[in-house]
């Protein structure tokens, strides 16, 4: 485990400065947007590349702004001392170049070297000095002083005049022991100046600004409080505590009530009759911080009675999404729902997270893409809808749960079958099975903008998930369908045939939509009844 973490930490320590130097602007934007989650992803990638076991420790960062110098301190877990992190300081001077300083711990245990300070540049790595283990603030101060010295023209000329971490750390300890007299402070400054070279006035001010907090408190004049009448000391004010208590009662309790209400499942409504034989109920379920609509169709009246008192369930998502964002339900989806209901099934139609309005802005489209990813391309919406129906609607046959859909919803039906073991069979009319290839240039643009989103598009594509689809599968398409890639669909069917479960039905003409309504759904219903 220690060896794995050592390789893990070394790779992350080497790759992070390289990422910063490769595209500093992009790295800063991602760090500002995602914070420690970005570092956690880089840490996980480093573990995968080195084959190291995962560690409970996680990278952290903080941003400092001092004298026109922006300092990003990234703390990576260390292999030898997990509580003593590796530091990487990424600096950007207001009018200077991007700089990267690395504090490497325990680089050579044989020689007793405890730390090594490196400056990482595009041309290579330059060693600046060695010393004992300083704390993060010491290292930041070291980098800040070095940058100030270089600005004054004293340090870039020769690296031999760079401030020693050991001397700086010793000076900090000396000041913290209580050398508060004027002569002691002057002696300390003169000794530091003789070792650091010719420092500017600004450098001396920086050193004094780092005086320990205890010494500053000793020099701070104490405010005298006059005793109250009767010789008693005035009592401390209690109003801040009273305000805090009121805030807890007024703010926290309502938030808790609202949160409990928002996470509780809604009651199954009575619904309304669409016709003499179909009842429709509508509920809204919560996924994350957003709600999505679910339509529940149940047979009524003259529809054939349920087998053994229970009915099958057909999960159907809305079609028409470009497979990068979600979709809402609409009245135009009902022709795909009602045939199953009139055949005796319960139909659960659900919206897909990440829907957009017409003509969205780039920002709105980007937010929709991320919501689509959080919904796992709609698989999480399908799971929550099925969970709700199984818990709230009696008379469901849990051995006959099917996923179905047309076009992009057929792609989702295959994804749901691959990811939910409760699905007993899948029906896909004209699905797009190779999502990256279907998106074409759009896939490349999205991958270049966000590599994690590009990986997501690859991972939820049915041709990637083919080995996980173990259920009987009904595939239907028209040979003259130009909306999808029929060659990719035939190749996908060949993969499924290796396990012997697909039933592939084709028609000569009809295009993308009409054959599904006229021929596909009736044949699929007969196929499901025969399982």
N, C-alpha and C positions, 0 to 999 in steps of 0.2 A: 504493500500500500504506500509506504514512504517513497520507494523508488518510483512508483507510478506518479505520485503527486509531484515529485521532483521534476520528472520529465514534463508533466502537465504544466507546472509553474514556469519552467524554462521556456517552453514553447510560447505560452501566453506573453511572457516578459519580452520575448524577441519579436513576436508578431504585432503587438499593440503599437509600439513606436513606429513600426513600418507602415501600419495602416494610417497613422496620423500623418506621417510624412508624405504618403502617396496622395492623399486628398484631404488636407487639413480642414478645409471648409465643410466638406460633406461629413467628416467624422464629428466635427463640433455640432453640426445641425442634428445628427442622429443622437448624440450624447445629450443635447438639450431636450430633445423630444422624448427619448425613451429612458434616459438616466441609467440607473443600475441594471435595468432589464437588458439593455444593450450589452453591458459588460458581462452579465451572466450568460448571454448567448455566446459571446466571444470566448468566455471561459469554457462553456460546454463544447464549443467547436474545437478548442485546443485539446480537451480531454479525448474527443473522438479521434483526432489526428494522431495523438500519441498513444492511443489505446489505454489511457489511464483510467482507473476506477474513479467514480464520481465522489466528490468531497462535499461535506455539508457547508464548508466555508464558501463565501461568495464574494466577488469583487465589489468594492465600493469606490465612490469618487466624491470629490468636493471641489468647488471652484472658488478661487481667491482673486481679488483685484487689488494690486498694490502698485502705486506710482506709475500707472500707464502700462503695467505688465499684467497680463492675464495668466494665472497659473492654475492648471487643472491637475489636481493630485489624484492619481489612480492607485488604490491600494489592492494589490493582488495577494491572495493567500500564499504563504511560503511553505515549502516542504519540511524544512527542519524545525521551524518554530511557527506553527499556524497562528499564534497570537501576535507574531512580530512580522507584519506584512512587508512585501516588496513594494517599493514606491517608484512610480514613474511620474515625473513632472513634465508636463507639456506646456510650453510658454509661447506667448505671442506678444512681442514688443509692439508698441503703438506705431513705430515707423521702421521696425527692424524685421529680420527674417523669422520664420518659424524655428523653434529650438525644441529639442527633446533631451531631457536629462533622466538617467536611470540610476537608481540606487540598488545595486545587486548585493545580496547578503550571502555570506559564507561561500564565496567563489572558490577558495582554496583552503580547505580545512587543514591540509598538511603543513602549510606555512603559517597557519594561525591568523591569516587575514580574515577579518570579520566582515568588512564591507568594501565595496569598490564603487566609485562614482564614475559613470560613463556618460559621455555626450554622444548621442546617436544622431548621425547625419546621413544624408542620402549617399554620400561617398563612403561611409564606413562608420566605425566606432572609435572614439578616442577616450583613453583613460585619463581622468582628471586628478584622482587622488584616492587615498585609502584612509580608514579611520575606524573607530569603534561604532557600535550600532547607535545612531542618533534617533530621536523621535521624529515623526513627520514634520513638526514645526521647525526643528533644527535644519532638516534637509531643505525645506522651502526657503528658510532664511539664507541658507548657503547659496541656493540658486539665485535668489534675489540679489544678494551682495555681489555675486559674480557678474551678473548682468549689469549691475550699476558700475562695477569696476571697469568692465569692458566699454561701457558708454563713456567713461572718463578717460579711456585710452591706456589703462595701466595693466590690465590682465591679459588682453589678447596678444600683447607683445611677447609674453613668456608665460608658459604654464607653471613655471617653478614658483611664481609669486601668487598662485591661487590659494585661497584660504584653506587651511587644513581643517578637516572635520573634527579631528581629534582635539586640536587647540581650541576650536570654537566651542566644542562640547565642554572642554575643561573650563573655559571662561564662563560658560553658562552656570556650571556647577559652583564656581567660585562666587559668582554674584548671588546665587540662591542661598549661600551659607550665611548671608547677612553682612557683607562688606558694604556698610552704608555710609561710612565716613567719606569726606571729599577726597582726602589723600589716596585712599584705597581705590576709588573709582578712577582717579587720574592715572595711577600706576597701572591699572588694568588696561586702560585705553592705550597708554604708551606702549605696553608690551604687545598688544594686538596689532597696533600700527606698525611696529618694527617687523612683524612677521607677514602682514598682509600687503606691505608695500605702501606706496603713496595713496592714501584714501582721500576722497573728497569730503567736503563738509556734510554732504547728504548721507555718506556712508556712516559717519559718526552718529548722525541723528537716528539712523535705522537701528544701530546698536543700542542706543539709549531707550528707544521705543520698546525694546524687548526686555526691559527690566522686570523682574518677577513681580507677580501681583501682590505678594506679601509685602515687598519693600515699598511698593506704591501706596499700599494702605497705611504703612507706618508713617509715610511722609505727608499723607493727606490730613489736613486740619480736621479735628473732630468738632462736630456741631454740638454746642452746649445747649441743654434743655433746662429751662428754669423750672424749679419745682413748683407744684401747684400750692394753693393755699392749704394750710394745715400741715405742710411739710411732706405730703405724699407725692410720689412720682406719678406723672400722668399715665393713665392706662393706654395701652395700644389700641389703635382704632380697629374696630371689628367690621366696618362697612365693606372692605374688600371681600371678606369671607361671606358676608350676607349676599353681596351681589353674585358671587360664584354659586351659592346655593340656589338663588332665584333662577340663574341661567340654567342650572341643571334641571330644575323643575319645569321651567317654561319651554326650554329647547329640547333637551335630551329625551324627556318622556314622550312628547309628540312624535319625535323622530322614530323612537322605538315602536310606537303604535303604528305609524305609517309603514315602517319597514315590515312589520309582522303582517299588515294587511296586504302589502304588495307582493309578499312571497307566498301567501296562502292561495290554495287552489280555489277558483270560482265554483259556485254551485252549478250543477247541470240545469240549464233553463228548460222551460216547457217547450219552447220553439214554436214553429208555425208550419202549417201544411202548405207545401208547394203544389201538391195535387192530392187526389184521393189516396194515393199509394206511397207518398214520400213526405216525411217530416224533416225539417231542417232546424238545427240548433246552432247557434253561434256563440263562441266563447273567445276570450282573449287570455293567452298565457304569457308568462314572462320568461324571457331569455336574457340574462344579464340585467341591464337597466332598461331594456325596451320590451314592449309587448307585441305579440303577433297574433293574427286572427286565425281561428280554426273553425271550419264548417263540419258539422257532424250530421250526416244523412242516415236516417233509419227507415226501413220498410214499414208500411202501414197498410191496413185494409186487405185488399185482394191479393197482395203479394204472397207467394207460397210460404207456408209455415217453416220455421227454422228447423234444421236438422238436430235432433236430440235437444230441442229447446235452446240451441245456441246458433249464432250466426257468424260467418267469417267477416274479417275486416280488410278493407282495401285502403291503403295509404296512397294519396295522390297529391303531388305538388303542382304549382302553377307552371305552365310552359311559357316560353318566350324570353327567358333571360339569356344574355350573351355569355353566361358562365363566368362572369367576373363580379357580378353583384346579384342581389336578390330580386324577389318579385312578390307583388301583392295578389290576392285573389280578386277575381272579377266575374261578373255574370257570364262572360264569354267562356268561362271554364266549365259551366254546368253540363254541356253536352258530353263531356268526358266523364262526369260523375254519375249521372242518372242511370245509364244502362246497368251498372253494377248493382245499384240499389234495387232496381226493378227485377233484378235476377236474385234478390234475396240477401245481399250483402250490406253490411254497414260500411259507409264510405267516410273516411276522415281526410278532408282536404285542408292543407295547411299552407300558410305563407312562408316565404324564405327570407331570412334575415338579410338586411342590406339592400332593401328596395330603394329606388330613386324615382323622383318625379320627372316629368318631361323636361327636356333641355336642361339638365343639371349643370352647375358650374364645375370647374375642375376640382375645387375643394369638396363639394358635395359628392362628386363621383369618387374621389379618394376615400372619403369617410364611408361611403357605401361599400367599397371594396374591402376595407378593413372589417366592417360589420359582417360581410359575407364570409370572410375568413373566420371570424369568431364563431359564426354559426356552422362552421365546418361544411360549407357549401349547401346548407339546408339539412344536413343529417341530424343536427341537434334539434332543429325545429320538429322534424319527423319523430324523433325519440320522445320529446316532451308531449307531443300530441298523442302518441300511442300510450304513454304512461297515464295521461289524463283519462283517456277512454277506458282503459282497462280498470282504473280505480273508480270511475264514476258511473259508467254505463254497464248495467248488468246484462247477462245473456251473450257474452262474447266468447267465441270459440278460440282459445289461445293456441290451438293446433292448426288454425287456418288464418294466418296473418300474412297478407300479401302487400308488396309494394308495386306500384304501377305508375306510368307516366308516359307522356309523348314529348319528343324532341329533347329540349334541355331538361324537362321533368323526367324523361326516360333515363337520361344520364344520372340524375339524382336518384331515381329508383334503384339503379344498379349500385350506386354508392351506399344507399341505405341497406341494401341486401348484404353488401360486403362488411358493413360496420355494426349491424344489429343482428345478433344470433336469433332473435325472436321471429325474424322474417322466415316464412316457410316456402315462399315462391316469389318470383319476380317477373313482371310483365313490362317490356320496354318496346315502345313503338318509335322507330326511327331515331334511336339515340345517337349522340355524338360521343364516340368512345375514346378518341384521342384528343383531349382538350388542348394541349399545347400546339399541336399541328393545326387544329381547327382555328385557333386564334391567330396564327400566322405572325405578322409583324407586331400585333398588339401584345402577344406574349413576350417578345423580345424587349419591347419598350417597358412593360411592367416589371420584367425581371431585372432590367438595368436600373430602374428606379428603386426597386425593393427586392433584393434577392430572396428574402424569406417568402414573399408573396409568390414569386416565381416557383419556388419549391412547393408551395401549397398547391398551385395549379397542377403541377406534375403529380403530386401525391394523391389528389382526389380524382384523377382521371381514371375511368374504368379500365383502360388497358394496363394501368399500373396495379389496379386492385383485382385483376382477373383471377389470380390464384386464391383470393379470399372469398370469391362468390361460389359457395358450395350448394346453394339451393337450386331446384329446378327453375329454368329460365326460359321465357317465351320472348323471342325476338321477331319483330315484324317490320318490314319496310317495303317501299315500292322501288323497283329497279330504275325508274326514271326520276327519282328524288335527287334534285341538285342542291338541296339545302345542306345535306350531310354528306360525308364521305362513305359511300357504300363499300368501297374497297377496304377501308379501315374496319367497317362493321363486319365484313366477311372474315377478315383476319382475326377479329375479336371472337367471332363465333367458332373459329377453328380452335382457339385456345380453350374455349369452354367445352368443345367436343372431346378434348382429351380426357375429361372427367365424365363425359357421356350424359350431361344433363340438359343441353339447350334444345329447344324446339324452335327451329327457324322457319318462318313463313314469309314468302315474298309474293308480290303481285307485279304484273308487267308495267301497268300505268297507273297514274293517279296523282303523282306529285308527293308533297310532304304531309298534307293534312287529311284530305278527303278519304284516302284508303283506310286510315286508322278508324275513322268514324263508321264507315260503311262495312268494312270487312274485318279490320283488325280486332276491334273490341268484341264483336260477337264470337269470333273464333277463340279469343283469349278466355272469355267466360266459359265456353265449353271445355277448354283445356283445363281451367282451374277446377271445374266441377268433376273432372275425371281423375284428379290427383288422389 
